[in-house]
Amino acid sequence: MKRRTNKRESNLKVWTMTATAVVIVLGMFALNRIPKNDELNEIRSEIQTVNKQIDQERDSQIKNSAYKQKFDVVGAEKEAQARFLKVIPNIYTKRKLSNQAKEFDAWKKILPGRAGEKFIRYYGDSMGYLKNKSTMIYFGNLTNVTHTKVTVMDVAISKNKKEITNGWEFDYNLRTQKINSFKEISIEGN
């Protein structure tokens, strides 16, 4: 009987030591997984920075919203459309090289600003066209009157009698009637 009791006590000691070792290992693992204060502070500061950026963007959107202010969106879009229609169809038509400087000056007055001048400089010297066939202007969803998406597509007839399609996407300020930026869009032919 004494032998059984010693064996039980021996088994109990082994189990106790094993359980203690497992608890210590799990405790050490759990303590290592607890985030440190400086990591938590860093995460909190990043969250605060992101929240400030979100608030600033929301305030900017509300401030520049055409629906919040008394702003004539339709009139501003018509004005922008008229400006594009005064310049782009004239670029892609038959022109004389001797009139180019006068045309550039007139177009710069119609599309003022740095980006307008850049657009005229890049595309204004387009020669080799017989006539402009059509120019289409599309306005994107209006969420901010100072950054409105305007897409312009132009179809012109080249000197070799082929239709050439050009397209641009503008970031346009309806309030000041100036181009903020632009990029040429690729158009696949049939």
One Martini backbone bead per residue (centre of mass of N, CA, C, O) as a GRO file, in nm:
protein
  190
    1MET     BB    1   0.056   0.065  -0.018
    2LYS     BB    2   0.302   0.246  -0.004
    3ARG     BB    3   0.377   0.221  -0.300
    4ARG     BB    4   0.122   0.351  -0.420
    5THR     BB    5   0.151   0.623  -0.281
    6ASN     BB    6   0.428   0.694  -0.404
    7LYS     BB    7   0.332   0.676  -0.696
    8ARG     BB    8   0.115   0.893  -0.675
    9GLU     BB    9   0.299   1.117  -0.576
   10SER     BB   10   0.484   1.107  -0.821
   11ASN     BB   11   0.266   1.170  -1.033
   12LEU     BB   12   0.173   1.435  -0.904
   13LYS     BB   13   0.445   1.580  -0.933
   14VAL     BB   14   0.465   1.564  -1.239
   15TRP     BB   15   0.201   1.712  -1.300
   16THR     BB   16   0.266   1.968  -1.146
   17MET     BB   17   0.525   2.042  -1.302
   18THR     BB   18   0.397   2.049  -1.583
   19ALA     BB   19   0.177   2.257  -1.524
   20THR     BB   20   0.371   2.478  -1.433
   21ALA     BB   21   0.532   2.497  -1.697
   22VAL     BB   22   0.290   2.568  -1.879
   23VAL     BB   23   0.201   2.823  -1.728
   24ILE     BB   24   0.468   2.976  -1.761
   25VAL     BB   25   0.479   2.975  -2.070
   26LEU     BB   26   0.200   3.107  -2.116
   27GLY     BB   27   0.263   3.362  -1.953
   28MET     BB   28   0.500   3.459  -2.125
   29PHE     BB   29   0.343   3.477  -2.388
   30ALA     BB   30   0.127   3.678  -2.287
   31LEU     BB   31   0.326   3.906  -2.205
   32ASN     BB   32   0.444   3.942  -2.499
   33ARG     BB   33   0.151   4.023  -2.630
   34ILE     BB   34   0.154   4.273  -2.481
   35PRO     BB   35   0.134   4.585  -2.536
   36LYS     BB   36   0.310   4.857  -2.541
   37ASN     BB   37   0.286   5.185  -2.467
   38ASP     BB   38   0.437   5.301  -2.717
   39GLU     BB   39   0.267   5.149  -2.924
   40LEU     BB   40  -0.006   5.263  -2.839
   41ASN     BB   41   0.067   5.562  -2.881
   42GLU     BB   42   0.129   5.536  -3.183
   43ILE     BB   43  -0.151   5.440  -3.270
   44ARG     BB   44  -0.309   5.678  -3.156
   45SER     BB   45  -0.168   5.897  -3.329
   46GLU     BB   46  -0.250   5.780  -3.603
   47ILE     BB   47  -0.554   5.801  -3.558
   48GLN     BB   48  -0.559   6.108  -3.514
   49THR     BB   49  -0.443   6.185  -3.790
   50VAL     BB   50  -0.662   6.052  -3.962
   51ASN     BB   51  -0.902   6.204  -3.837
   52LYS     BB   52  -0.805   6.487  -3.922
   53GLN     BB   53  -0.804   6.433  -4.228
   54ILE     BB   54  -1.102   6.366  -4.248
   55ASP     BB   55  -1.209   6.635  -4.138
   56GLN     BB   56  -1.076   6.818  -4.350
   57GLU     BB   57  -1.207   6.690  -4.600
   58ARG     BB   58  -1.500   6.729  -4.514
   59ASP     BB   59  -1.485   7.039  -4.485
   60SER     BB   60  -1.401   7.089  -4.779
   61GLN     BB   61  -1.648   6.959  -4.911
   62ILE     BB   62  -1.856   7.143  -4.777
   63LYS     BB   63  -1.739   7.416  -4.865
   64ASN     BB   64  -1.728   7.319  -5.195
   65SER     BB   65  -2.018   7.278  -5.223
   66ALA     BB   66  -2.282   7.344  -5.433
   67TYR     BB   67  -2.519   7.274  -5.227
   68LYS     BB   68  -2.434   7.469  -4.988
   69GLN     BB   69  -2.421   7.680  -5.192
   70LYS     BB   70  -2.475   7.964  -5.398
   71PHE     BB   71  -2.445   7.793  -5.698
   72ASP     BB   72  -2.415   7.800  -6.052
   73VAL     BB   73  -2.376   7.516  -6.209
   74VAL     BB   74  -2.497   7.541  -6.491
   75GLY     BB   75  -2.351   7.804  -6.568
   76ALA     BB   76  -2.061   7.698  -6.522
   77GLU     BB   77  -2.078   7.465  -6.728
   78LYS     BB   78  -2.141   7.641  -6.974
   79GLU     BB   79  -1.883   7.808  -6.960
   80ALA     BB   80  -1.685   7.574  -6.986
   81GLN     BB   81  -1.791   7.467  -7.253
   82ALA     BB   82  -1.738   7.727  -7.415
   83ARG     BB   83  -1.433   7.729  -7.375
   84PHE     BB   84  -1.368   7.457  -7.507
   85LEU     BB   85  -1.519   7.529  -7.786
   86LYS     BB   86  -1.310   7.767  -7.856
   87VAL     BB   87  -1.047   7.576  -7.873
   88ILE     BB   88  -1.042   7.272  -7.966
   89PRO     BB   89  -1.164   7.295  -8.256
   90ASN     BB   90  -0.932   7.500  -8.347
   91ILE     BB   91  -0.694   7.306  -8.329
   92TYR     BB   92  -0.868   7.083  -8.517
   93THR     BB   93  -0.784   7.258  -8.781
   94LYS     BB   94  -0.732   7.460  -9.033
   95ARG     BB   95  -0.408   7.619  -9.029
   96LYS     BB   96  -0.189   7.884  -8.985
   97LEU     BB   97   0.130   7.945  -8.886
   98SER     BB   98   0.117   8.266  -8.880
   99ASN     BB   99  -0.134   8.255  -8.649
  100GLN     BB  100  -0.036   8.114  -8.383
  101ALA     BB  101   0.026   8.342  -8.178
  102LYS     BB  102  -0.261   8.461  -8.172
  103GLU     BB  103  -0.406   8.204  -8.088
  104PHE     BB  104  -0.259   8.154  -7.822
  105ASP     BB  105  -0.346   8.419  -7.684
  106ALA     BB  106  -0.651   8.368  -7.702
  107TRP     BB  107  -0.653   8.090  -7.551
  108LYS     BB  108  -0.528   8.192  -7.282
  109LYS     BB  109  -0.780   8.367  -7.213
  110ILE     BB  110  -0.984   8.126  -7.207
  111LEU     BB  111  -0.739   7.939  -7.068
  112PRO     BB  112  -0.637   8.002  -6.782
  113GLY     BB  113  -0.339   7.944  -6.655
  114ARG     BB  114  -0.107   7.702  -6.624
  115ALA     BB  115  -0.266   7.455  -6.739
  116GLY     BB  116  -0.376   7.599  -6.990
  117GLU     BB  117  -0.101   7.667  -7.112
  118LYS     BB  118   0.000   7.378  -7.126
  119PHE     BB  119  -0.216   7.271  -7.315
  120ILE     BB  120  -0.156   7.466  -7.551
  121ARG     BB  121   0.141   7.386  -7.584
  122TYR     BB  122   0.091   7.077  -7.646
  123TYR     BB  123  -0.179   7.114  -7.863
  124GLY     BB  124  -0.170   7.390  -8.040
  125ASP     BB  125   0.048   7.268  -8.267
  126SER     BB  126  -0.167   7.124  -8.432
  127MET     BB  127  -0.117   6.986  -8.738
  128GLY     BB  128  -0.292   6.828  -9.010
  129TYR     BB  129  -0.584   6.950  -9.037
  130LEU     BB  130  -0.896   7.011  -9.187
  131LYS     BB  131  -1.121   6.923  -8.961
  132ASN     BB  132  -1.381   6.947  -8.737
  133LYS     BB  133  -1.632   6.730  -8.640
  134SER     BB  134  -1.617   6.687  -8.308
  135THR     BB  135  -1.731   6.795  -7.971
  136MET     BB  136  -1.717   6.651  -7.643
  137ILE     BB  137  -1.879   6.717  -7.319
  138TYR     BB  138  -1.813   6.594  -6.984
  139PHE     BB  139  -1.956   6.569  -6.663
  140GLY     BB  140  -1.908   6.490  -6.359
  141ASN     BB  141  -1.954   6.441  -6.051
  142LEU     BB  142  -2.062   6.676  -5.813
  143THR     BB  143  -1.858   6.761  -5.511
  144ASN     BB  144  -1.654   6.991  -5.629
  145VAL     BB  145  -1.607   7.306  -5.767
  146THR     BB  146  -1.273   7.289  -5.768
  147HIS     BB  147  -1.313   6.957  -5.860
  148THR     BB  148  -1.393   6.885  -6.176
  149LYS     BB  149  -1.490   6.646  -6.399
  150VAL     BB  150  -1.363   6.663  -6.741
  151THR     BB  151  -1.463   6.538  -7.058
  152VAL     BB  152  -1.285   6.537  -7.377
  153MET     BB  153  -1.395   6.495  -7.716
  154ASP     BB  154  -1.225   6.459  -8.040
  155VAL     BB  155  -1.306   6.492  -8.392
  156ALA     BB  156  -1.085   6.462  -8.673
  157ILE     BB  157  -0.957   6.557  -8.991
  158SER     BB  158  -0.712   6.462  -9.176
  159LYS     BB  159  -0.515   6.497  -9.454
  160ASN     BB  160  -0.569   6.167  -9.501
  161LYS     BB  161  -0.888   6.128  -9.427
  162LYS     BB  162  -0.880   6.072  -9.118
  163GLU     BB  163  -0.997   5.978  -8.817
  164ILE     BB  164  -0.934   6.163  -8.515
  165THR     BB  165  -0.906   6.079  -8.169
  166ASN     BB  166  -0.944   6.285  -7.882
  167GLY     BB  167  -0.852   6.287  -7.521
  168TRP     BB  168  -0.962   6.433  -7.200
  169GLU     BB  169  -0.884   6.493  -6.851
  170PHE     BB  170  -1.023   6.721  -6.624
  171ASP     BB  171  -0.938   6.947  -6.365
  172TYR     BB  172  -1.199   7.167  -6.268
  173ASN     BB  173  -1.273   7.512  -6.196
  174LEU     BB  174  -1.581   7.661  -6.167
  175ARG     BB  175  -1.526   7.924  -6.013
  176THR     BB  176  -1.257   8.021  -6.201
  177GLN     BB  177  -1.224   7.889  -6.482
  178LYS     BB  178  -0.996   7.652  -6.435
  179ILE     BB  179  -0.726   7.453  -6.482
  180ASN     BB  180  -0.565   7.223  -6.281
  181SER     BB  181  -0.571   6.958  -6.469
  182PHE     BB  182  -0.434   6.704  -6.703
  183LYS     BB  183  -0.518   6.423  -6.931
  184GLU     BB  184  -0.461   6.188  -7.149
  185ILE     BB  185  -0.667   5.975  -7.340
  186SER     BB  186  -0.720   5.664  -7.446
  187ILE     BB  187  -0.822   5.562  -7.783
  188GLU     BB  188  -0.997   5.322  -7.936
  189GLY     BB  189  -1.023   5.182  -8.234
  190ASN     BB  190  -1.194   4.991  -8.482
   0.00000   0.00000   0.00000
